[in-house]
């Protein structure tokens, strides 16, 4: 099991390493990598970074440190798998993943995207068009047609990404879990209780990626790591 967070930019390195943390680490990412062995790059959802930026990220962390990459929103939210625009955006994401030696690209669909005949046709065509040697984690946030979701995961060897406190993954093999929180008005404004973290421990597979995506993600992820050790 690998545990990390959806990004490192909000890490308060001073709180963990003191006022002189910059003398010890060349960047906030390097400081983050001393605490965790995994990070999901969430910023690629909004904007694809330059290749030189990705190369710098890879060089700032240990060889065994693992990146996963969230796919551009163009694919799932804007073009919605309809045209070659989606394929081009995926290929741009894939290039960053390759530079980072990432093995998983996450595709997150919006809650408004539902499995129906037309969307499934477009999704299938997209999946048949991409060329990626790694794995795709698919965060489908609709509440219906779970059997069709299960069938698509099996057909295309997708990892069904879920929040383990909200639902069960429908794919087999390695798990990919994202914890968002239950805050109001924003679900991200949330700190997980020990009881909830214990439920996570029971609900996730031993071979899995567990990523915290709440405001208190760094503290909660470290607490969870101590719990499973």
C-alpha positions in Angstrom: 0.0 0.0 0.0 1.3 3.4 -1.0 -0.1 6.6 0.8 0.2 10.2 -0.4 -1.7 13.3 -1.2 -3.2 15.0 -4.3 -0.4 17.6 -4.6 2.4 19.0 -2.5 2.1 22.8 -3.0 0.1 23.4 0.2 2.5 21.5 2.4 3.7 23.7 5.3 7.3 22.6 5.2 8.2 25.0 8.1 5.8 23.2 10.4 7.5 19.9 9.7 11.1 20.9 9.3 11.5 24.3 11.0 12.4 27.7 9.8 15.5 26.6 8.0 13.9 23.9 5.9 15.1 25.5 2.6 18.7 24.8 3.7 17.8 21.1 3.9 15.6 20.7 0.8 15.9 22.2 -2.7 12.1 22.5 -3.0 8.8 21.9 -1.3 8.4 18.8 -3.4 11.7 17.4 -2.1 10.5 18.1 1.5 7.2 16.4 0.7 9.1 13.4 -0.7 10.9 13.0 2.6 7.5 12.4 4.2 5.7 10.4 1.5 6.6 7.9 -1.3 3.7 8.9 -3.5 2.0 12.0 -4.9 -0.8 12.5 -7.4 -0.2 15.5 -9.7 -3.5 17.3 -9.6 -2.4 20.5 -11.4 -2.2 18.7 -14.8 -6.0 18.6 -14.7 -6.0 22.4 -15.2 -2.8 23.0 -17.2 -0.2 20.7 -18.7 3.3 21.8 -17.5 6.3 22.2 -19.6 8.4 19.1 -20.1 11.4 20.8 -18.4 9.2 21.4 -15.3 8.3 17.7 -15.2 12.0 16.8 -15.6 12.8 19.0 -12.7 10.2 17.4 -10.5 11.5 13.9 -11.3 15.1 15.0 -10.4 14.0 16.5 -7.1 12.8 13.2 -5.6 14.3 9.8 -4.9 14.3 7.2 -7.7 11.8 5.1 -5.8 9.3 8.0 -5.3 6.2 7.5 -7.4 4.1 10.0 -9.3 0.6 9.5 -10.6 -0.9 12.0 -13.0 -4.4 13.4 -13.3 -5.5 13.7 -16.9 -6.3 17.1 -18.5 -9.9 18.2 -17.9 -10.2 18.7 -21.7 -10.6 14.9 -22.1 -13.4 14.4 -19.5 -15.0 17.7 -18.8 -14.7 19.9 -21.9 -14.5 17.7 -25.0 -15.9 14.7 -23.1 -14.2 12.0 -25.2 -16.0 13.3 -28.4 -13.2 14.3 -30.8 -9.5 14.1 -31.5 -9.1 17.1 -29.1 -9.5 14.5 -26.2 -6.9 12.3 -27.7 -4.5 15.2 -28.1 -5.0 16.3 -24.5 -4.5 12.7 -23.3 -1.2 12.4 -25.3 0.0 15.7 -23.7 -0.8 14.2 -20.3 0.9 11.0 -21.2 4.1 12.7 -22.2 4.3 14.3 -18.7 3.6 10.9 -17.1 6.4 9.3 -19.2 8.9 11.9 -18.1 7.9 11.3 -14.4 8.0 7.5 -14.9 4.4 7.4 -13.7 2.5 4.1 -14.0 -1.0 5.5 -13.6 -3.0 8.2 -15.2 -6.2 9.2 -13.5 -9.2 10.2 -15.6 -11.9 11.8 -13.5 -15.4 12.3 -15.0 -17.7 15.0 -13.8 -20.8 14.1 -11.8 -22.8 15.3 -14.8 -21.3 12.7 -17.1 -23.4 9.5 -17.0 -23.1 6.1 -18.6 -25.6 6.0 -21.4 -25.5 4.5 -24.9 -23.9 7.6 -26.6 -21.4 8.3 -23.8 -20.4 4.7 -23.6 -19.8 4.7 -27.4 -17.6 7.7 -27.2 -15.7 6.4 -24.1 -15.1 3.1 -25.8 -13.8 4.8 -29.0 -11.5 6.9 -26.9 -10.1 4.0 -24.9 -9.5 2.0 -28.1 -7.6 5.0 -29.6 -5.1 5.7 -26.8 -1.7 4.2 -26.6 -0.5 3.9 -23.0 1.6 1.2 -21.5 0.6 2.0 -17.9 -2.7 1.8 -16.2 -5.8 4.1 -16.3 -7.6 4.8 -13.0 -11.1 5.9 -13.9 -13.1 8.0 -11.3 -16.7 7.7 -12.5 -18.8 9.7 -10.2 -22.3 8.8 -11.5 -24.5 6.8 -9.2 -26.2 4.6 -11.9 -25.3 1.8 -14.3 -22.7 0.3 -12.0 -22.8 -3.0 -13.9 -21.8 -1.2 -17.1 -19.0 0.5 -15.2 -17.8 -2.9 -14.0 -17.9 -4.3 -17.5 -15.9 -1.3 -19.0 -13.3 -1.7 -16.2 -12.9 -5.3 -17.1 -12.8 -4.8 -20.8 -10.2 -2.1 -20.8 -8.3 -3.2 -17.6 -9.3 0.0 -15.8 -8.8 0.7 -12.1 -12.2 1.9 -10.7 -11.1 4.8 -8.6 -13.4 5.5 -5.6 -13.6 7.2 -2.2 -13.4 4.2 0.1 -15.7 5.9 2.7 -18.4 6.3 0.0 -18.4 3.3 -2.3 -16.7 0.0 -3.2 -14.4 -0.3 -6.2 -15.8 -2.4 -9.0 -12.5 -3.4 -10.6 -10.2 -6.2 -9.6 -6.5 -6.1 -8.8 -4.7 -3.0 -7.5 -6.9 -0.3 -5.9 -6.8 3.5 -6.4 -8.6 5.5 -3.7 -9.1 9.2 -3.3 -10.4 10.6 0.0 -12.1 14.0 -0.3 -13.8 14.6 3.0 -17.4 15.4 4.2 -17.1 19.1 5.0 -19.7 21.8 4.3 -20.1 23.9 2.2 -16.9 22.4 0.7 -16.4 18.7 1.2 -12.6 19.3 1.2 -12.7 21.4 4.4 -12.5 18.3 6.6 -10.3 16.4 9.0 -10.8 12.6 9.2 -11.4 11.0 12.5 -9.4 8.0 13.8 -12.5 5.9 13.4 -12.8 7.0 9.7 -9.2 6.2 9.0 -9.7 2.8 10.6 -12.6 2.2 8.2 -10.3 3.2 5.3 -7.8 0.7 6.5 -10.4 -2.0 6.5 -12.0 -1.0 3.2 -8.9 -0.6 0.9 -6.9 -3.4 -0.6 -3.4 -4.3 0.5 -2.1 -3.5 -2.9 -3.4 0.0 -3.5 -2.8 3.7 -3.8 -4.4 5.8 -1.1 -4.5 9.5 -1.8 -5.8 12.2 0.5 -7.5 15.2 -1.2 -8.8 17.3 1.8 -7.5 20.5 3.3 -5.8 18.5 6.1 -4.4 15.9 3.7 -0.8 16.0 4.9 -1.7 15.5 8.6 -4.4 12.9 7.8 -2.1 10.9 5.4 0.7 10.8 8.0 -1.7 9.6 10.7 -3.0 6.9 8.3 0.6 5.8 7.5 1.3 5.4 11.3 -1.9 3.4 11.6 -1.0 0.9 8.9 2.6 0.5 9.9 
